[in-house]
């Protein structure tokens, strides 16, 4: 009963936190005159990726490396195969050139770099963590200086700048609510899973990763309902980049992460690369520079196949 209560409370905090975070993100983009997709790929994606960071560091320090790795790999798959799929079923997203010249290539670069680091020796060590964190820093500097709007945005009537104190307040409360909600949700979900004797890797790649992807889902669905499409897409792409380059980068700086369950290298990481790559052809086909409900169905089907082959 306690685990179910944690799940319900967690979802409540996540929905409220997503709304507060979105208000602050829109206000920041207006105040700083920065494209909303940049805000989505930085502030919003960082805040919604905080649960992955906390869970991964704690898992690695507690001696559960597969939970740390499975959390990030599974979360990246869930962000695109589940969260983006749901968003696209709610409404289409039109993209511009900078999406496929900057944002998507950076996500793929981070994914491939992680694959190279972990696949051949089964371990993510400190110098590799330094490379990941340094790469993220360089990307953010480039993003803030040169990034242009990558998503066609609908004009909004409520695009009114908030006072600075309200912007900071909404950002702080939203981030804390998302983090607290994720903690409650993950604790409840893991508690239920442990009752059935599920393995560490399976818990990490499914329940924990879905739980820590709930902030992305909450923030992105609220963004898409309010027609903030740039924030919803930028949040997911930025979150996947942040999960690899910051979450695993920082975690491996604190303590090296070693793969214990070879299923992560033989199955999970290839699904992450495949679904990440799939986004590009979906953007161009069948209608150029547009993601619609059919693309959402394809991504959701891919995610269901991933879950099936992982837990069978």
N, C-alpha and C positions, 0 to 999 in steps of 0.2 A: 504493500500500500504506500509506503514511504517513497519508493522508487517512482511510482506513478505520479505522486504529488510533486516530486522534483521535476518530472517531465512537463507537467502542466504549468508549474510556476516558471520554469525555464522558457517555455514558449511565450508566455505572457511578457516576461522581461525582454525577450528578443524582439517582439513586435513593437513594443514601446520604444526600445532602444534604436531600432531601425528608423523609426519616424524622427526621433530627436537628431540622430546622426545625419539624416538627409537634410533637415532644416539647416544645420550648421554648414553642411557641404555646399548647398546652394548659396548661402549667405557669403561664404568664403570666396566662391567663384566670382560673385558679383563685386565684392569688396576689393579683391586682388586683380580683377579683370583677367582671370585665368580660365581657359576652356574647361567646361564641366567634366569632360572625360579625364583631364589631368587631375582634378580634385578626386574623381572617382578612383583613379589608379594610384593615388597617393594616400590622402587622409582617410577616405572611406575604406579603401582596401586594407590599409594598415590597421585600422580599428577593428574591422571585421575579421582580420587574420590573427588578432591578439590571442584568441583561444587556442589556435594551432600552436602558437609560439609557447604559451604557458604549458599546454599539455605535453608538447614535445620535449621541452627542457626538463619538466618534472619526470616524464617517463624515462628519459635517458639517464638522469641522475639517480633514479630509483632502480636502475638496472633492467629496464624494459625497452631495449633499443628498437625492437620490432614494432612496438606500440608507437614510438616516436616517428619512425619511417612510414609505417602503415597509415598513421594519422595524416601525414602530409600528402603521400601518394594518393590515398583514398579521397582526401579532401579536394585535391586538384581534379580528380576524375568526377567527383560529385558536383563541383562548381560548374563544369561544362555539361556533363551528361545529365545532371538532374536539375540544378538551379537554372542554368541558361535555357534548358528545355522547357521548364515551367514558365519562364519569362516569355519565351517565344510563343507558347500556347496562349498567353494572355494578350500578346500584341507583337507586331513585327518591328524590327529594328533595321533602319537603313544606315549603311556605313560609308565613310569616305576614304580617300586614298591613304591617309596616315595610319588607318587601322592596319592595313596589310603591308605597309612599308616600315612601320615602327613597332606598333603594339604587339601584333601577333608574332612577328619575327623574334621579338625579345622574349616572349613567352616560350617559343620553341627553342631558342638559344639556351635559356635557363634549364629547360627540360632535358635537352641533349647533353648539356654540361654536367648536370646531375647524373645522368645515365652513364656517362664516361667515367665519372669519379667513383661511382658505386658498383658498377657492373663487373669490372675485371678483378678487383680485390675484395669486394664485399664489405668495404669500410669507407666511411667518410671521416677524414682526419682533419687536423687543425689547419694545415696550410690550404687545403681545399675549401675549408670554411672561409678563410681569409679571401680567397679568390672570389667566392660567391658574394660575400658582403661588399667587397670592393667593386665588383661588377654592378651590383644594385645601386651603389652610390653614384657611379658614373652615369648609369641610366637615368637616375632621378635628376641629376644636374642637366642632362640633355633634355629630358622631358619638360622641365620647368622653363628652359630657355627657348626651345625650338618647336615643341609640340603644337599642332594646330587641331582644330575640331575634327574628330574622326567619326562623329555620328551626326546625322541630320536631326536637329532638335526642333520640337514644336514650340512656338511662342507661348509663354505662360503669363497669365494675368497676375499671379502672385509672386513674381520675381522681384521682391522688394527687399533691399538690404536690411539686415537686422543690426541693432546696436552691437558693438563689439562684445560687451559683457554677456549678452544673450547668445551670441555665436559661440563663445568659449564655453558658456554654461551648457548649451545643448550638446556641444561636442563632448564635453566631459561626462555628462549624465548619460548620453547615448552610448559612449564607449564602455562605461562601467556597467550599464544595463545589459549590453550585448555580452560582455565578458561574464557577468554574474549569471545571466540566463543560460549561457553555454555550459558553464560549470554545473549548474543544476541539471540541465538536460543530459550532459555526458555522464554525470554521476548516477542519475537515475537509469539511463540506458545500459551502462556498464554493469550496474547492480543487477538488472534483469538478465543481462547476457550471462553473467557469471553463474547465475542460478541454473543455467543449462550447460555449463562446462564448456563454453566456446573458447577456442584458442586465442592467445594474445594477438597474433597477426590478424585473424579474422575480425576480432573486436576492433582493432585499429583501422583496418581497411574498410570496414562497413559502418558499424554503429558509431564509433568515436569520430570517424571522418565525416559522416553525415551530420552528427551532432555539432561538430565545429564548423560545418558549412551552413548551419541554420542562420547565423548572422548575415552571411552573404545573401541567403534566400530572403530573409526578412527585409534587409535594406534594399535589395534589388526589386522585390515585388512592390514595396511601397514606392520606390522610385518610378517603376513602370506605370503604376496606377496614376501617379501624379505627372506622368509623361516626361519624367527626367530620364530619357533613354540613354543619354551619354553617361550618366552616373551609373546606371545599372550594368551596362556593358563594361565600362572602364573599371568598375569595382571588381568584376569577375576576372578579367584579364590581369589587372594589377594584383589581385589577391593570389592568383596562381604564381605570378613572378615572385611576390613577397614570400609565399610559402616555401619556395625552394631556396631563394637567394638569401632571405633574412632568417626565416624560421630554422631551416636546416643549417644555414651558414652559422648563425649565432649558437645553435645547439652544439654543433661540432667544434666550435671554438671553446666551449665550456668543457665538453667531454667528447672524445671520438665516438662515432655511432657505427656499430658493427651489425651486419645482417645476420640474424640467427636462423630465420625460416627462409629457405631458398625459394619458396613460392613467391616471395616478393620480387626476386630477380627473374624468375622464370615465367611469371604471369602478370603481376600487378603493374610493374614499371612499363611493360609494353602496351598495356591498356591506356596508361597515362599518356604515352607518346602518341598512340593512335588516335585517341579522342581529341587531343590537343591539335594534331595535324588536320583532323577532319573539319575543323571550323573553317579553314581557308577555302576548300572547294565548295562548302555550303554557302559561303558568302557570295560566290560567283554563279552558282547553279542552283535552281533553274533560272532565277532572275538575278542579274548582276547587282553586286553591292547591296544585298538585302538578305536579311535572315527572317524567315516567316514560320508559320505554324507547322509546315511540312518538315522544315529543318529541325524544329523542336521535337517532332515525333521520331525522327531519325536518331537524334541525340539520346532521347529517352529510351529507345529500343537498344542502342549501344550500351547504355548504362545497365539496363536490365540483363543483357547478355553478360556483362562484366560481373554483376552480382551472382548470376547463375553459375558461371564457370569458377568463380572464387569460392563459393560455399558448398558446391556439390561434392 
